[in-house]
């Protein structure tokens, strides 16, 4: 791949780091811009408020990051992050049914967000043609005289004077705070259509010392929210011999922050393995609360006009309900897509990237939104297909109590290894119907 010109990435969180890694192969220089002073150690930072919440890297995301950053999983494991068989080492309570476990090749990484981000950022820092800009905020795009191309970005450093940074390509990886629609409007371009699904999720994460007596010695447990009980509980092993516990509620349900209230919320889930961790394990630090009002998808792939020299990436394209853990995996997939496109003809790169990213997003968006629409209080169109799929998946969960093949098929879709329609293969449908019949 030949290199030419300078690329600028706005946002130095996971999506921005992924974009910078890919662009370093295609451009002479890459500049990363972030409002924060980036820590040299494994630490939380203001610009990533979700970093205090539980993170589990899905199997597809782990594989994609290993492709972008060779040996990353092994490096994280050496730093103490456990590699987890997501089928064989996790208790899955789906719609109240305990899924039958079996050994699988679906391997995730139990890692905190600060460790993952610091490890990836250290890899990017070692790239010879990548530099990190001093803390600054992007305030506007710079365009050519005919406004058909973005030629740079206006930056304002802390306490300093705004200046222009020229670029052959600018990538917005600013996440949910993206201002691309406003910036594009200033250049005379239409805003993308936007889909919003209000879920009003509140989640609270606490970290505990891990005791092998808990979870029957396994490395994780999950019980999902269902209509009538809009509460979720997740336990995941992480580095430093710890469990992270995330309790969440949708539609206004909020886990309390005090010890007794948090424990009672865990008990209300009806899964003693999870509440036992909260009641008996030794906490490490206090609780961290975060609210997430809505899943948002901006349909850039539907635009007919867009400036050359500009892309929107990661959560700035689509921000998913975090309960499903899809964001980093989709961003890694977009990185691999961008790598393929940059190896070919770069003219009208935006059109091909947005169309490809739209196809990547379709599957996880249908999973997240379709599942959220099970709740009558969540506003959105419930097509016959959505209703049928939700009823079918519920029946699949019931059959997966005794049929490990169904559990594996479901987790392959949940981990974005297989597309959702793979659950509708005749062989899987037959097993669902037989299992559902046996289960009454």
Steps between C-alpha positions, in 0.01 A plus 500: 500500500656832393502790745410859421412811698387567854198357684344647813291297745272685741466302822765275654275242664464146365340593166755774440791272583365235262463759223852633560647150482340441160584846363866462600528242220358736236624852589840656552390638835205464736409751771273402789306781670326472836374747760659300784858476614544125444637307800824304477364234735189281522254758625151639450465833321230761476440461127403133540239502778395147410848373589387433858232261375536129432645414159520159337657473157280282277657210312477675162644820644793315654580332168473829309726684744753217479499548124561873537742470795682170467514305826280742695302224673820336620631833625181568695506146640861548611384816681251290696184519287340152483413342168146369537316227315176693468297181473684263731602735784197728542157446656245635251146560627307607190137592570538310826622177337846370591674420172681169480872565484751338266861565402528733202738709293319819603774661704466842657731705721401608849669839505432840649464789259806688635729198452368430151524862388846558649633181340365595158614861534853382583499302175393809304758719675773272369400560137767724350267714289232562768508796737268604778402866492510697829151516658269699273136513395388484138256784436445503122595341170702686238385459142628571151374812321228299325421315827523165326790383716598522866855632516560515873355576839498801733643416843485695824754395764429547869548865585650563157422650163315306230709375211450301181635149451513404131412146396437285196251297704319583824327224700241582765534241778355725771235248602152596614616861537567525123427842352528386140137585410557861614839530333370357173205739503745790525654378173159476334438126535182335631493324833458122488168347597511388861336204670454514877369227727453634854583230755588713806764260631667566835784271597723478805827308510690388809822301512564219748783267592448176313451184705499167313216384726269743323323427170583130556854582395401642160604838363169672432123508538221693332126536535314721257215747542155379397158666480369524854854496646704761315822423686829346390792359695845413365808367676829476310851406607764762432868561558649526851292208627174694500138467406319797349128499575269715289137537602275699270140600452305629202197726482588691817612204714818603684730287718562667837852612587501397867624153594167365626297645215744366242485154656118503506494602135728203421271268695199624304653345187416156635847354433677413827839457332506873419358625830744277689794686346351835603418382853818306578791630290727779622434823306788689339412867476158658479215470251502682166170612347428591139185578305440425136181658363474361146660292226578731207580411139592770249434381145796652316478219245176654370653839418541590134733795566800493732843668490805305395776477759269428794367191680290431809599195704399287800238629745476821297333281236297278732477486878351177634332418830816412698339199667573301183872588491506557123668839458869407503442193285320704233776764509763230448299367205487851353877515537545185295255635242693827472826308460355307203366815336825695538686223320299580185364806322455779756273720291161558666627304796216633715231334289657154508592524868155612617327232292730230636469628856122506462503131416725431802261688727179340370544174692590632846246782464223249430608294803513795740191685380292188440573379853424841653166508317384202705414756766162661426621830647780537240374706208566365151345311210423138586473335163365147474858389441622658827218336697557163337876505556464598866248219559728256317812599697309460827410147395864440400610597852255251648630221276866595569458379859572150374633555147857636500494537119236770534697679769806508279298624202352781709837607642660503156238757396527694826878518454455625141680198358188394307226725359159483673335314213717195577261427788231438240679216323268199461717280722491757782126565460434126525699474823317802644161349419593159642647655814205732546259211468687298764503800729123545477 
